[in-house]
């Protein structure tokens, strides 16, 4: 995706040589060292997870139109498909873990609506850093001695790390303790996956209900239980996010953005966008562009 401010770089998961386990442990210093041209400060869209802990220092990160101040205890979780950039991590220190989506099964529902950045207190940060150390040692051992490699073990250690950093309310419940909600969880997982596949074609919850064999009320209850919002709002927010990505990161005319998102005409798209944001898409694009350019000049990234 390209516009006058630079392109959104599509980043694929390419494990380091000898590290084909779907998990890789780095740190902010390594990221800076590998990125002498500071491409990290430009928008990028990975097809893998990035999980980072700020052990010390301060900085700034941006993810899908939200700007986060980083400080000691910040926990950043960038999901696949998120458009993000490390706008300032020169003073940050701490670990970064890159991992494929299939390395962490079972974590899609509780985190569906959580922000990309949270904050840990000192005790939780200390325990999280110990969890990272364990994961890093097992990963290093697997690289050095392939006979010791255990993808299942790395997956469990990664899950333990993520669990340690999540608020208790967001952590998945142990197996066997959520029988009453397990069906709703499964329904929402299916709905969310189908929305991701078809949101440019289907703009009505009834379309998903018919395709999945549920009624609209079932999808609404399941979505509200998982995210706190209804199925229609969840769908609209997914369409809106992609609309903002197209407007912010491409030079496509609004009419082309509308067609890409499955709207029959520009007027329908404009009405949808204005209802969601209070601003017409052209005005939103201009405002975002001006603010992004001003921030980039202040940050010295252009």
C-alpha positions as CSV (number, residue, x, y, z in Angstrom):
1,X,0.0,0.0,0.0
2,X,1.5,3.3,-1.0
3,X,0.8,7.0,-0.6
4,X,2.7,10.3,-0.6
5,X,4.0,9.6,2.9
6,X,5.7,6.2,2.1
7,X,4.5,2.7,1.7
8,X,3.2,0.2,4.2
9,X,5.8,-2.5,4.1
10,X,4.4,-6.1,4.0
11,X,6.7,-8.1,6.4
12,X,6.8,-11.9,6.1
13,X,8.0,-14.2,8.8
14,X,11.5,-15.4,7.9
15,X,13.1,-17.2,10.8
16,X,16.8,-17.0,11.3
17,X,19.0,-19.7,10.0
18,X,18.8,-22.8,12.2
19,X,15.7,-21.4,14.0
20,X,12.8,-22.9,12.2
21,X,10.5,-23.3,15.2
22,X,8.0,-20.5,14.6
23,X,9.5,-18.5,17.6
24,X,12.4,-16.1,17.7
25,X,13.7,-14.1,20.6
26,X,15.4,-10.8,20.0
27,X,15.7,-7.5,21.8
28,X,15.4,-3.8,21.0
29,X,19.1,-3.4,20.6
30,X,19.2,-6.2,18.0
31,X,16.3,-4.6,16.2
32,X,18.1,-1.2,16.0
33,X,21.3,-3.0,14.9
34,X,19.6,-4.9,12.1
35,X,17.8,-1.7,10.9
36,X,20.5,0.8,10.2
37,X,18.2,2.6,7.7
38,X,15.5,3.0,10.4
39,X,12.8,1.3,8.3
40,X,11.1,0.5,11.6
41,X,9.9,4.1,11.8
42,X,7.8,3.7,8.6
43,X,4.5,1.8,8.5
44,X,4.7,-1.9,8.2
45,X,2.3,-4.8,8.3
46,X,3.7,-8.2,9.5
47,X,2.0,-11.5,8.9
48,X,3.3,-12.7,12.3
49,X,3.0,-11.7,16.0
50,X,5.5,-9.4,17.6
51,X,5.5,-9.3,21.4
52,X,7.8,-6.8,23.2
53,X,8.5,-5.8,26.8
54,X,10.2,-2.6,27.8
55,X,12.5,-3.4,30.6
56,X,13.9,0.1,30.8
57,X,13.9,3.4,28.9
58,X,11.1,5.3,27.1
59,X,9.8,5.6,23.5
60,X,6.8,5.6,21.3
61,X,4.9,3.1,19.2
62,X,2.0,3.5,16.8
63,X,-0.5,0.7,15.8
64,X,-3.6,1.2,13.6
65,X,-4.0,4.9,14.4
66,X,-3.3,4.7,18.1
67,X,-0.1,6.2,19.5
68,X,1.4,4.6,22.7
69,X,4.0,6.1,24.9
70,X,6.4,3.4,26.0
71,X,8.1,3.2,29.4
72,X,9.4,0.6,31.8
73,X,6.8,-2.1,32.0
74,X,5.1,-1.5,28.7
75,X,4.0,-4.7,27.0
76,X,3.4,-4.4,23.2
77,X,1.5,-7.1,21.3
78,X,1.4,-6.5,17.5
79,X,-1.0,-9.0,15.9
80,X,-0.7,-10.2,12.3
81,X,-2.1,-7.7,9.8
82,X,-1.7,-4.7,12.2
83,X,-0.2,-1.6,10.5
84,X,2.3,-0.3,13.0
85,X,5.6,1.5,13.3
86,X,8.3,1.9,16.0
87,X,8.3,5.7,15.9
88,X,10.9,6.0,18.6
89,X,12.7,3.2,20.4
90,X,16.2,4.6,20.6
91,X,16.2,4.5,24.4
92,X,14.2,1.3,24.9
93,X,15.7,-1.9,26.2
94,X,14.0,-5.2,26.6
95,X,13.1,-8.4,24.7
96,X,11.1,-8.8,21.5
97,X,9.6,-12.2,20.5
98,X,8.5,-12.9,17.0
99,X,6.2,-15.8,16.4
100,X,3.9,-17.3,13.8
101,X,0.1,-17.4,14.5
102,X,0.1,-21.2,14.9
103,X,2.7,-20.9,17.7
104,X,0.1,-19.7,20.2
105,X,-3.3,-21.4,19.7
106,X,-6.2,-20.5,21.9
107,X,-5.4,-16.8,22.5
108,X,-7.6,-15.3,19.7
109,X,-10.8,-14.7,21.6
110,X,-9.9,-12.9,24.9
111,X,-7.6,-10.5,23.0
112,X,-9.9,-9.7,20.1
113,X,-10.6,-6.2,21.3
114,X,-7.6,-5.5,23.6
115,X,-5.2,-2.6,22.7
116,X,-1.7,-3.2,21.3
117,X,0.0,-1.8,24.3
118,X,-0.6,-2.4,28.1
119,X,1.3,-1.6,31.2
120,X,2.8,-4.0,33.8
121,X,3.6,-3.2,37.4
122,X,7.0,-4.0,38.7
123,X,6.2,-7.4,40.1
124,X,4.5,-8.6,36.9
125,X,7.3,-7.2,34.8
126,X,9.9,-9.0,36.8
127,X,8.1,-12.3,36.4
128,X,7.5,-11.7,32.7
129,X,11.2,-11.0,32.1
130,X,12.0,-14.3,33.9
131,X,9.5,-16.1,31.6
132,X,11.3,-14.5,28.6
133,X,14.7,-15.7,29.9
134,X,13.4,-19.3,30.2
135,X,11.9,-19.1,26.6
136,X,15.2,-17.6,25.3
137,X,17.3,-20.3,26.9
138,X,15.1,-23.1,25.5
139,X,15.1,-21.5,22.1
140,X,18.9,-21.1,22.1
141,X,19.4,-24.7,23.2
142,X,17.1,-25.9,20.4
143,X,19.1,-23.9,17.8
144,X,22.4,-25.2,19.2
145,X,21.3,-28.8,19.7
146,X,18.4,-29.7,17.4
147,X,17.8,-33.0,19.2
148,X,16.7,-30.9,22.2
149,X,14.2,-28.9,20.1
150,X,10.6,-29.1,21.2
151,X,8.1,-26.9,19.4
152,X,5.4,-27.9,21.9
153,X,7.7,-26.8,24.8
154,X,8.4,-23.4,23.1
155,X,4.7,-22.9,22.5
156,X,3.9,-23.6,26.1
157,X,6.7,-21.2,27.4
158,X,5.4,-18.6,25.0
159,X,1.9,-19.0,26.3
160,X,3.2,-18.8,29.9
161,X,4.9,-15.5,29.0
162,X,1.7,-14.0,27.4
163,X,-0.4,-15.2,30.3
164,X,1.9,-13.5,32.8
165,X,1.5,-10.2,31.0
166,X,-2.3,-10.3,30.5
167,X,-4.7,-8.8,33.0
168,X,-6.5,-11.6,34.8
169,X,-9.8,-10.7,33.2
170,X,-8.3,-11.2,29.7
171,X,-6.4,-14.5,30.3
172,X,-8.0,-17.7,28.8
173,X,-9.5,-19.9,31.5
174,X,-8.0,-23.3,32.1
175,X,-9.5,-26.2,30.0
176,X,-12.6,-27.6,31.6
177,X,-13.6,-24.4,33.5
178,X,-15.6,-22.7,30.8
179,X,-18.1,-25.2,29.7
180,X,-21.0,-22.7,29.8
181,X,-19.1,-20.3,27.6
182,X,-17.2,-22.7,25.4
183,X,-19.9,-22.8,22.7
184,X,-20.1,-19.0,22.6
185,X,-16.3,-18.9,22.3
186,X,-16.4,-21.3,19.4
187,X,-19.2,-19.3,17.7
188,X,-17.3,-16.1,18.0
189,X,-14.0,-17.7,16.8
190,X,-15.9,-18.8,13.7
191,X,-17.6,-15.5,13.2
192,X,-14.4,-13.5,13.6
193,X,-12.5,-15.7,11.2
194,X,-15.3,-15.4,8.6
195,X,-15.4,-11.6,9.1
196,X,-11.7,-11.5,8.4
197,X,-12.2,-13.4,5.2
198,X,-15.4,-11.8,3.9
199,X,-15.8,-8.3,5.3
200,X,-15.2,-6.7,1.9
201,X,-18.1,-8.8,0.5
202,X,-20.6,-9.1,3.3
203,X,-21.6,-6.0,5.3
204,X,-24.6,-7.5,7.1
205,X,-24.5,-9.9,10.1
206,X,-27.4,-11.8,8.5
207,X,-25.0,-12.9,5.7
208,X,-22.7,-14.4,8.2
209,X,-25.5,-16.0,10.2
210,X,-26.8,-17.7,7.1
211,X,-23.4,-18.9,5.9
212,X,-22.4,-20.2,9.4
213,X,-25.8,-21.8,10.3
214,X,-26.5,-19.5,13.3
215,X,-29.1,-16.9,13.8
216,X,-28.2,-13.2,14.2
217,X,-28.9,-13.2,18.0
218,X,-26.5,-16.1,18.5
219,X,-23.7,-14.3,16.8
220,X,-24.5,-11.1,18.7
221,X,-24.5,-12.9,22.1
222,X,-21.2,-14.7,21.3
223,X,-19.5,-11.5,20.1
224,X,-20.7,-9.5,23.0
225,X,-19.4,-12.1,25.5
226,X,-16.0,-12.1,23.8
227,X,-15.5,-8.4,23.0
228,X,-18.1,-6.4,24.9
229,X,-19.7,-5.2,21.7
230,X,-22.4,-6.7,19.3
231,X,-21.8,-8.6,16.1
232,X,-22.9,-5.6,13.9
233,X,-20.5,-3.2,15.7
234,X,-17.7,-5.7,15.5
235,X,-18.2,-6.0,11.7
236,X,-18.5,-2.3,11.2
237,X,-15.3,-1.6,13.1
238,X,-13.4,-4.1,11.0
239,X,-14.6,-2.5,7.8
240,X,-13.8,1.0,9.2
241,X,-10.3,-0.1,10.2
242,X,-9.6,-1.2,6.7
243,X,-11.1,2.0,5.3
244,X,-8.8,4.1,7.5
245,X,-5.8,2.0,6.4
246,X,-6.6,2.6,2.7
247,X,-7.2,6.3,3.2
248,X,-4.1,6.8,5.3
249,X,-1.6,4.6,3.5
250,X,-2.6,4.7,-0.2
251,X,-3.3,7.3,-2.8
252,X,-6.4,5.5,-4.0
253,X,-9.4,7.8,-4.7
254,X,-12.2,7.5,-2.2
255,X,-14.3,5.9,-5.0
256,X,-11.7,3.1,-5.4
257,X,-11.5,2.6,-1.6
258,X,-15.2,2.2,-1.6
259,X,-15.1,-0.5,-4.3
260,X,-12.3,-2.4,-2.5
261,X,-14.4,-2.5,0.6
262,X,-17.4,-3.8,-1.3
263,X,-19.6,-0.7,-1.3
264,X,-21.8,-0.3,-4.3
265,X,-21.1,3.4,-4.7
266,X,-19.1,6.2,-3.1
267,X,-22.1,7.7,-1.5
268,X,-22.9,4.6,0.5
269,X,-19.2,4.4,1.7
270,X,-19.2,8.1,2.6
271,X,-22.4,7.7,4.6
272,X,-20.9,4.7,6.4
273,X,-17.6,6.3,7.2
274,X,-19.2,9.6,8.4
275,X,-21.6,7.6,10.6
276,X,-18.7,5.8,12.2
277,X,-16.3,8.7,12.6
278,X,-18.4,11.9,12.3
279,X,-16.2,13.0,9.4
280,X,-16.3,12.4,5.6
281,X,-13.5,10.1,4.3
282,X,-11.8,12.9,2.3
283,X,-11.7,15.2,5.3
284,X,-10.4,12.4,7.5
285,X,-7.7,11.6,5.0
286,X,-6.5,15.2,4.8
287,X,-6.6,15.6,8.6
288,X,-4.6,12.4,9.1
289,X,-2.1,13.3,6.4
290,X,-1.4,16.7,7.9
291,X,-1.0,15.3,11.4
292,X,1.2,12.5,10.2
293,X,3.5,14.8,8.3
294,X,3.8,17.2,11.2
295,X,4.6,14.4,13.6
296,X,7.2,12.9,11.2
297,X,9.0,16.2,11.0
298,X,9.0,16.6,14.7
299,X,10.3,13.1,15.2
300,X,12.9,13.5,12.4
301,X,11.7,10.5,10.4
302,X,11.4,12.4,7.1
